[in-house]
Amino acid sequence: MATRTQNRQSSRSSSADASSERRSGGNSSRSAFSWSENAGPLLGAALAGAAIGFAANYGRKALMQGMEAQAGDWDEILTAEHEMALAIFDRMLETDETQTFKRKMLFMKLCHALDKHAHAEEMVVYPALREDDDAVDADHLAGEHGYIKTFIYELNEMGPEGRNWLEKVREFRDLVARHARMEEEQVFPKFKKDMSEEQNERITSLVNRDGFWMA
């Protein structure tokens, strides 16, 4: 015969089991893949954070490219980018061997600027030049982009603490300056002169589009 103590223990055990079953929705064995009670809010917060990050990045791109678009037509946008890159070179040339961190930051900024600029030229302007029967200039300019990438590789390998770093940067700047002059003074004016107003607007639109995605 069960004692009073045993009856009380049995009653408490039954009550705890029933309470546990109610909390689990009548299912005593929750799957490892089931959502917890807090999963909904956590997932919502994660999605909201991702949306905010995407919107911020989109806004940054729109701001950056919007500022460049104010320069005017495609050739004026690319000329403004030339000037921006050369200004970064000048800031790099003002550093000394104790300013390795500043050199790294400026070099990263330069690489991004040149990459964005080259993408618009290689994906829009140079193909359009070839369509306009100016493959010679397009191929020459595209070939110089290859040498620009070589300079970037060499400076990466050398590091900002390298003894001849400034000398290499100066050679690099000279190449970019010559490349920019050829485009601004010879190739771009001739190409633009042959364009209709509609073609000019089309090239400008494409340069802005590529610039937005690379910003």
C-alpha positions as CSV (number, residue, x, y, z in Angstrom):
1,M,0.0,0.0,0.0
2,A,1.4,3.4,-1.0
3,T,2.4,5.8,1.8
4,R,1.3,9.4,1.9
5,T,4.8,10.5,1.0
6,Q,4.8,8.3,-2.1
7,N,1.4,9.7,-3.1
8,R,2.6,13.3,-2.8
9,Q,5.8,12.5,-4.8
10,S,3.7,10.8,-7.5
11,S,1.3,13.7,-7.6
12,R,4.1,16.3,-8.0
13,S,5.8,14.2,-10.8
14,S,2.5,14.0,-12.7
15,S,1.9,17.7,-12.4
16,A,5.4,18.5,-13.7
17,D,5.0,16.2,-16.6
18,A,1.7,17.8,-17.6
19,S,3.1,21.3,-17.3
20,S,6.1,20.3,-19.5
21,E,3.8,18.8,-22.1
22,R,1.7,22.0,-22.2
23,R,4.8,24.2,-22.7
24,S,6.0,22.0,-25.6
25,G,2.6,22.1,-27.3
26,G,1.8,18.5,-26.4
27,N,4.9,17.2,-28.1
28,S,7.4,15.8,-25.6
29,S,10.3,15.4,-28.0
30,R,11.0,18.7,-29.9
31,S,13.0,18.2,-33.1
32,A,16.5,19.7,-33.3
33,F,15.4,21.5,-36.4
34,S,12.3,23.1,-34.7
35,W,12.2,26.9,-34.3
36,S,12.5,28.1,-30.7
37,E,10.1,30.7,-29.3
38,N,12.7,33.4,-29.8
39,A,13.7,32.4,-33.3
40,G,11.1,34.7,-35.0
41,P,12.3,37.9,-33.4
42,L,16.0,36.9,-33.9
43,L,15.4,36.1,-37.5
44,G,13.5,39.4,-38.0
45,A,16.3,41.4,-36.4
46,A,18.9,39.6,-38.6
47,L,16.9,40.4,-41.7
48,A,16.4,44.0,-40.7
49,G,20.1,44.4,-40.0
50,A,20.9,43.0,-43.5
51,A,18.4,45.3,-45.1
52,I,19.9,48.3,-43.3
53,G,23.4,47.3,-44.4
54,F,22.3,46.9,-48.0
55,A,20.5,50.2,-48.0
56,A,23.5,52.0,-46.5
57,N,25.8,50.5,-49.1
58,Y,23.4,51.3,-51.9
59,G,23.1,54.9,-50.6
60,R,26.9,55.2,-50.4
61,K,27.3,54.0,-54.0
62,A,24.5,56.4,-55.2
63,L,26.2,59.3,-53.4
64,M,29.7,58.6,-54.8
65,Q,28.6,58.0,-58.3
66,G,26.1,60.9,-58.1
67,M,28.9,63.2,-57.3
68,E,30.9,61.9,-60.2
69,A,27.9,62.1,-62.6
70,Q,27.8,65.9,-61.9
71,A,31.0,66.2,-63.8
72,G,29.0,65.8,-67.0
73,D,29.5,63.5,-70.0
74,W,31.4,60.3,-69.9
75,D,34.7,61.9,-70.9
76,E,34.5,64.5,-68.2
77,I,33.7,61.8,-65.6
78,L,36.7,59.8,-66.6
79,T,38.9,63.0,-66.6
80,A,37.7,63.7,-63.1
81,E,38.7,60.2,-62.1
82,H,42.2,60.7,-63.6
83,E,42.6,63.8,-61.5
84,M,41.5,62.0,-58.4
85,A,44.0,59.2,-58.9
86,L,46.9,61.6,-59.6
87,A,46.0,63.5,-56.4
88,I,46.3,60.2,-54.4
89,F,49.7,59.6,-56.0
90,D,50.8,63.1,-54.9
91,R,49.7,62.3,-51.3
92,M,51.7,59.0,-51.4
93,L,54.8,60.9,-52.7
94,E,54.6,63.2,-49.7
95,T,55.1,60.4,-47.2
96,D,58.3,59.1,-45.7
97,E,59.5,55.7,-44.5
98,T,58.0,56.1,-41.0
99,Q,54.5,56.5,-42.4
100,T,53.9,52.9,-43.5
101,F,50.3,52.8,-42.3
102,K,49.4,56.0,-44.2
103,R,51.1,54.6,-47.3
104,K,49.0,51.3,-47.0
105,M,45.8,53.2,-46.7
106,L,46.6,55.5,-49.6
107,F,47.7,52.6,-51.8
108,M,44.4,50.8,-51.0
109,K,42.4,53.9,-52.0
110,L,44.5,54.2,-55.2
111,C,43.9,50.6,-56.2
112,H,40.2,50.9,-55.7
113,A,40.0,54.2,-57.7
114,L,42.1,52.7,-60.6
115,D,40.1,49.4,-60.6
116,K,36.8,51.3,-60.8
117,H,38.1,53.6,-63.5
118,A,39.6,50.7,-65.6
119,H,36.4,48.7,-65.4
120,A,34.4,51.5,-67.0
121,E,36.9,52.0,-69.8
122,E,37.5,48.3,-70.5
123,M,33.8,47.4,-70.4
124,V,32.3,50.5,-72.1
125,V,34.7,53.0,-73.7
126,Y,37.3,50.7,-75.3
127,P,34.7,48.4,-76.9
128,A,32.8,51.4,-78.2
129,L,36.1,52.7,-79.7
130,R,36.6,49.4,-81.5
131,E,33.0,49.7,-82.9
132,D,34.1,53.1,-84.2
133,D,37.0,51.5,-86.1
134,D,39.6,52.7,-83.6
135,A,40.9,49.4,-82.4
136,V,44.5,50.6,-82.5
137,D,44.0,53.2,-79.8
138,A,41.7,50.9,-77.8
139,D,44.2,48.1,-77.8
140,H,47.1,50.4,-76.9
141,L,45.2,51.9,-74.0
142,A,44.0,48.4,-72.8
143,G,47.6,47.2,-73.0
144,E,48.7,50.1,-70.7
145,H,46.1,48.9,-68.2
146,G,48.1,45.7,-68.0
147,Y,51.3,47.6,-67.1
148,I,49.3,49.5,-64.4
149,K,48.4,46.1,-62.9
150,T,52.0,45.2,-63.0
151,F,53.0,48.3,-61.0
152,I,50.3,47.4,-58.4
153,Y,51.7,43.9,-58.1
154,E,55.2,45.1,-57.7
155,L,54.3,47.7,-55.0
156,N,52.3,45.0,-53.1
157,E,55.3,42.7,-53.2
158,M,57.7,45.5,-52.1
159,G,55.5,46.8,-49.3
160,P,55.3,50.4,-48.1
161,E,58.4,50.0,-46.0
162,G,60.5,49.2,-49.1
163,R,63.6,51.3,-49.7
164,N,62.7,52.1,-53.3
165,W,58.9,52.5,-52.6
166,L,58.7,56.2,-53.5
167,E,60.8,55.7,-56.6
168,K,58.4,53.0,-57.8
169,V,55.4,55.1,-57.0
170,R,56.8,58.0,-59.0
171,E,57.3,55.7,-62.0
172,F,53.8,54.5,-61.6
173,R,52.4,58.0,-61.5
174,D,54.3,58.9,-64.7
175,L,52.7,56.0,-66.5
176,V,49.2,56.9,-65.3
177,A,49.7,60.6,-66.2
178,R,50.9,59.8,-69.8
179,H,48.0,57.3,-70.2
180,A,45.5,60.0,-69.0
181,R,47.0,62.7,-71.3
182,M,46.6,60.4,-74.3
183,E,43.0,59.8,-73.5
184,E,42.1,63.3,-72.6
185,E,44.0,65.1,-75.4
186,Q,43.8,62.7,-78.3
187,V,41.5,59.7,-78.1
188,F,38.5,61.0,-76.2
189,P,38.0,64.3,-78.2
190,K,38.3,62.5,-81.5
191,F,35.9,59.8,-80.4
192,K,33.3,62.2,-79.0
193,K,33.5,64.4,-82.2
194,D,32.3,61.3,-84.2
195,M,29.3,60.6,-81.8
196,S,25.7,61.6,-82.2
197,E,24.0,63.1,-79.2
198,E,22.2,59.9,-78.6
199,Q,25.5,57.9,-78.6
200,N,27.1,60.3,-76.2
201,E,24.2,60.0,-73.8
202,R,24.3,56.2,-74.1
203,I,28.0,56.0,-73.3
204,T,27.6,58.4,-70.4
205,S,24.7,56.3,-69.0
206,L,26.8,53.1,-69.3
207,V,29.9,54.7,-67.6
208,N,27.7,55.9,-64.8
209,R,26.1,52.4,-64.4
210,D,29.5,50.7,-64.2
211,G,30.8,53.3,-61.9
212,F,27.8,52.8,-59.6
213,W,28.4,49.0,-59.2
214,M,32.1,49.4,-58.8
215,A,31.9,52.3,-56.2
